[in-house]
Amino acid sequence: MTVAPIPGPVSSYHGFARRDFRVDGCEAVVVAPAQPLPGNPWVWRAEFFDAFPGVDLALLARGFHLAYITVGNTFGCPDALRHWDVFYRKLTTRYGFSPKPAVEGLSRGGLYMYNWAAAHPGQVGCLFGDAPVCDFKSWPGGRGRGVGSADDWRELLQAYHFASDDEALAYPSNPVDNLAPLAEARVPIIHVYGDADIVVPHEENTGVVVERYRRLGGAITVIPKPGVGHHPHGLDDPEPVVAFIMASCQTGMEV
């Protein structure tokens, strides 16, 4: 297979070569490491590019690419994920990226991460959730302990083409409801979360995923942050997540 170069002008992203270009009508970003690992492993950031990038920067330093596509504030809806499908095909077929990326979902990015992975479980190396939304009834719906967001809830109804609140609340394919494909494919998962989070409460999101995924036979690692809320995201030392991703994506390197 002939591998094409990534298009677009080059700029600096924390000292790494960044290229911006368009895919399927959407703005996209790919950041290249100084020395790519064999097979071009990559981390796919689902939302909030450059927010709390400790894991991304550490992986770039180890030879991973970093990729991101902007699909608007669309909460992992099917329309948005069709753009993701095109982006994935472009990176893996035209540009020679690994067929099994590490997919990263920060906050509402968890909806994109889990929804795409559940539809393509054989095309995922691992999942990394950082205080991830795993049930939109929790956020932005605010139908549990969380504070919710009325404006984002209205945007979500439009993005998913729901006719009413009742239709949205009856939706059967939130991440917490759709873990079986990932468990069957043995996709490894790691979550970092604050146990004092009232925006994306643990017991409505990560806690539900952990209980259900393990019951399905899946492997999930969790790193709680005692006394921490939804912010700040990330870890002071990203190494536990970096080591998990490198091992899961089978780079062949010692971790």
C-alpha positions as CSV (number, residue, x, y, z in Angstrom):
1,M,0.0,0.0,0.0
2,T,1.3,3.4,-0.9
3,V,1.1,5.8,2.0
4,A,0.4,9.4,1.3
5,P,1.7,12.3,3.3
6,I,-0.6,14.1,5.7
7,P,-1.9,17.2,3.9
8,G,-2.1,20.8,5.2
9,P,0.2,23.5,6.4
10,V,2.6,22.7,9.2
11,S,2.5,24.5,12.6
12,S,3.9,23.7,16.0
13,Y,1.9,21.8,18.7
14,H,3.9,21.8,21.9
15,G,7.0,21.3,19.7
16,F,5.5,18.6,17.5
17,A,4.6,19.0,13.8
18,R,0.8,19.7,13.5
19,R,-1.1,19.6,10.3
20,D,-4.6,21.1,9.8
21,F,-6.8,19.9,6.9
22,R,-10.4,19.1,6.0
23,V,-12.0,15.6,5.9
24,D,-15.6,15.1,4.9
25,G,-16.3,18.8,5.3
26,C,-14.9,18.9,8.8
27,E,-11.8,20.5,10.3
28,A,-9.2,17.9,11.2
29,V,-5.9,17.9,13.0
30,V,-3.0,15.3,13.0
31,V,0.1,15.8,15.1
32,A,3.1,13.7,14.3
33,P,5.8,12.5,16.7
34,A,9.4,13.2,16.0
35,Q,10.0,9.4,15.7
36,P,6.9,7.4,14.9
37,L,6.7,3.9,16.2
38,P,6.4,1.0,13.8
39,G,2.9,0.6,12.5
40,N,1.9,4.2,13.3
41,P,-0.1,3.8,16.5
42,W,-2.2,6.8,17.3
43,V,-4.5,8.3,20.0
44,W,-7.8,9.7,18.7
45,R,-9.0,12.6,20.9
46,A,-12.8,12.8,20.8
47,E,-13.3,16.3,22.2
48,F,-11.6,19.4,23.5
49,F,-8.4,19.2,21.6
50,D,-5.5,20.5,23.7
51,A,-7.4,20.5,26.9
52,F,-5.5,18.8,29.7
53,P,-3.2,17.2,27.1
54,G,-0.8,15.4,29.5
55,V,-1.5,11.9,28.1
56,D,-1.4,13.1,24.5
57,L,1.9,14.8,24.9
58,A,3.5,11.8,26.6
59,L,2.3,9.5,23.9
60,L,3.6,11.9,21.2
61,A,7.0,11.8,22.9
62,R,6.8,8.0,22.8
63,G,6.1,7.8,19.1
64,F,2.3,7.9,18.8
65,H,0.4,10.2,16.4
66,L,-2.4,12.4,17.8
67,A,-5.6,12.9,15.7
68,Y,-8.8,14.9,16.1
69,I,-11.8,15.8,13.9
70,T,-14.2,18.6,14.7
71,V,-17.9,17.6,14.4
72,G,-19.5,20.4,16.4
73,N,-21.2,20.0,19.8
74,T,-23.1,16.9,18.7
75,F,-22.8,14.6,21.7
76,G,-21.7,11.5,19.7
77,C,-24.9,11.4,17.6
78,P,-25.1,9.1,14.5
79,D,-24.7,12.1,12.1
80,A,-21.4,13.1,13.8
81,L,-20.0,9.5,13.8
82,R,-20.5,9.3,10.0
83,H,-17.8,11.9,9.8
84,W,-15.7,9.8,12.2
85,D,-16.1,6.8,9.9
86,V,-14.7,8.8,7.0
87,F,-11.8,10.2,9.1
88,Y,-10.9,6.7,10.3
89,R,-10.9,5.2,6.8
90,K,-8.7,8.1,5.5
91,L,-6.1,7.8,8.3
92,T,-5.9,4.0,8.2
93,T,-6.0,3.4,4.4
94,R,-4.5,6.5,2.8
95,Y,-2.1,7.7,5.5
96,G,-1.0,4.3,6.9
97,F,-2.2,4.7,10.5
98,S,-2.7,1.6,12.8
99,P,-6.2,0.0,12.3
100,K,-6.7,0.0,16.1
101,P,-6.2,3.4,17.7
102,A,-6.5,4.3,21.3
103,V,-9.7,6.4,21.5
104,E,-9.8,9.1,24.2
105,G,-13.0,10.6,25.6
106,L,-12.7,13.6,27.9
107,S,-16.0,14.6,29.5
108,R,-18.7,14.7,26.8
109,G,-16.1,13.2,24.5
110,G,-17.0,9.9,26.2
111,L,-20.3,9.8,24.2
112,Y,-18.4,9.9,20.9
113,M,-15.7,7.5,22.1
114,Y,-18.1,4.8,23.3
115,N,-20.7,5.2,20.5
116,W,-18.1,4.9,17.8
117,A,-16.2,2.0,19.5
118,A,-19.4,0.1,20.1
119,A,-20.2,0.3,16.4
120,H,-16.6,-0.7,15.4
121,P,-15.3,-2.9,18.3
122,G,-12.8,-4.6,16.1
123,Q,-11.2,-1.3,15.1
124,V,-10.3,-0.1,18.6
125,G,-7.0,-0.8,20.5
126,C,-8.3,0.6,23.8
127,L,-10.5,3.3,25.3
128,F,-9.4,6.0,27.7
129,G,-12.1,7.9,29.5
130,D,-11.3,11.1,31.5
131,A,-14.4,11.8,33.6
132,P,-16.3,10.6,30.6
133,V,-20.1,11.1,30.0
134,C,-21.4,7.6,29.6
135,D,-25.2,8.3,29.7
136,F,-26.7,11.5,28.4
137,K,-29.6,11.2,30.8
138,S,-27.0,12.1,33.5
139,W,-25.4,14.9,31.5
140,P,-26.6,17.0,29.9
141,G,-30.0,15.6,30.9
142,G,-29.5,16.1,34.7
143,R,-32.0,13.3,35.4
144,G,-30.1,12.0,38.3
145,R,-27.7,13.5,40.9
146,G,-25.9,15.7,38.4
147,V,-26.5,19.4,37.7
148,G,-27.2,18.9,34.0
149,S,-27.2,21.6,31.3
150,A,-30.5,22.8,29.9
151,D,-28.9,24.5,26.9
152,D,-26.8,21.4,26.0
153,W,-29.9,19.2,26.4
154,R,-31.7,21.2,23.8
155,E,-28.8,20.9,21.5
156,L,-28.7,17.2,22.1
157,L,-32.3,16.8,21.2
158,Q,-31.6,18.5,17.9
159,A,-28.4,16.5,17.2
160,Y,-30.1,13.2,17.7
161,H,-33.4,14.3,16.0
162,F,-35.4,13.5,19.0
163,A,-39.0,14.8,18.9
164,S,-39.3,15.1,22.7
165,D,-37.7,14.7,26.1
166,D,-39.5,11.4,26.4
167,E,-38.1,10.0,23.2
168,A,-34.6,11.0,24.3
169,L,-35.0,9.5,27.8
170,A,-36.2,6.2,26.2
171,Y,-33.1,6.0,23.9
172,P,-31.7,2.5,24.2
173,S,-28.1,3.0,23.0
174,N,-26.3,5.2,25.5
175,P,-22.8,3.9,26.3
176,V,-24.0,2.3,29.6
177,D,-26.5,0.3,27.6
178,N,-24.2,-0.7,24.7
179,L,-21.2,-2.4,26.2
180,A,-21.6,-5.9,25.0
181,P,-19.9,-5.4,21.6
182,L,-16.8,-4.0,23.4
183,A,-16.8,-6.9,25.9
184,E,-17.1,-9.5,23.2
185,A,-14.2,-7.9,21.3
186,R,-12.2,-7.8,24.6
187,V,-11.5,-4.0,24.3
188,P,-9.5,-2.9,27.3
189,I,-10.8,0.3,29.0
190,I,-9.3,2.7,31.5
191,H,-11.1,5.6,33.2
192,V,-9.9,8.4,35.4
193,Y,-12.5,10.2,37.4
194,G,-13.0,12.5,40.4
195,D,-15.2,10.9,43.1
196,A,-16.6,14.4,44.0
197,D,-17.8,15.1,40.5
198,I,-21.3,16.6,40.5
199,V,-21.3,17.4,36.7
200,V,-20.7,13.8,35.5
201,P,-21.3,11.8,38.7
202,H,-19.4,8.6,39.0
203,E,-22.3,6.5,40.1
204,E,-24.3,7.4,36.9
205,N,-21.4,7.1,34.5
206,T,-18.1,5.4,35.2
207,G,-19.5,3.4,38.1
208,V,-22.3,2.0,35.9
209,V,-19.8,1.1,33.1
210,V,-17.5,-0.6,35.5
211,E,-20.2,-2.8,37.0
212,R,-21.8,-3.7,33.7
213,Y,-18.6,-4.2,31.7
214,R,-17.1,-6.5,34.3
215,R,-20.4,-8.5,34.5
216,L,-20.1,-8.9,30.7
217,G,-16.5,-10.3,31.1
218,G,-14.7,-7.1,30.0
219,A,-11.6,-5.7,31.6
220,I,-11.7,-2.1,32.9
221,T,-9.2,-0.2,35.0
222,V,-10.2,2.8,37.1
223,I,-8.1,5.5,38.7
224,P,-10.2,7.5,41.2
225,K,-9.1,11.0,42.3
226,P,-10.4,11.4,45.9
227,G,-12.1,14.7,46.6
228,V,-11.8,16.0,43.1
229,G,-14.8,17.2,41.0
230,H,-15.2,17.3,37.3
231,H,-12.2,19.7,37.0
232,P,-9.3,19.5,36.8
233,H,-9.1,16.7,34.3
234,G,-6.1,14.4,33.9
235,L,-3.5,13.2,36.3
236,D,-0.5,15.0,37.7
237,D,1.5,12.0,36.4
238,P,0.0,10.6,33.2
239,E,2.3,7.6,33.2
240,P,-0.3,5.0,34.4
241,V,-2.6,5.9,31.5
242,V,0.3,6.1,29.0
243,A,1.6,2.7,30.0
244,F,-1.9,1.2,29.8
245,I,-2.4,2.6,26.2
246,M,1.0,1.5,25.0
247,A,0.5,-2.0,26.3
248,S,-3.1,-2.2,25.0
249,C,-2.1,-1.0,21.5
250,Q,0.6,-3.7,21.3
251,T,3.5,-1.5,20.3
252,G,6.0,-4.1,21.2
253,M,7.8,-1.7,23.5
254,E,8.6,-2.1,27.1
255,V,6.2,-0.1,29.4
